[in-house]
Amino acid sequence: MNENKESKNQGKETKIIKVEVADVSGHQTLMLKPQETIEVIENNADKWIFVDDQLVDYQHVPEIDWNQTESVRILPGLVGGVTNYYW
């Protein structure tokens, strides 16, 4: 009976996604299951999210096919332009 459980588990592989999170102190690389990846993205909704090197709006995260996803990068958004004028 124990052997039967092991065969079922061997047939079902757990999808792992490489998640890189960058911030002002550096970055960290995580290897997460799809649900864990979604949680990290939700905690960083104000950042830029790249899924397999494609920029994705946070609102489109539920549409992603996590079974096909290989990597996610979460980066702070870039801000450009002059904020103070000195004339």
Buried (B, 14 or more C-beta within 10 A) or exposed (E): EEEEEEEEEEEEEEBBBBBBBBEEEEEEEBEBEBEBBBEBBEEBEEBBBBBEEEEBEBEEBEEBEBEEBEBBBBBEEEEEEEEEEEE
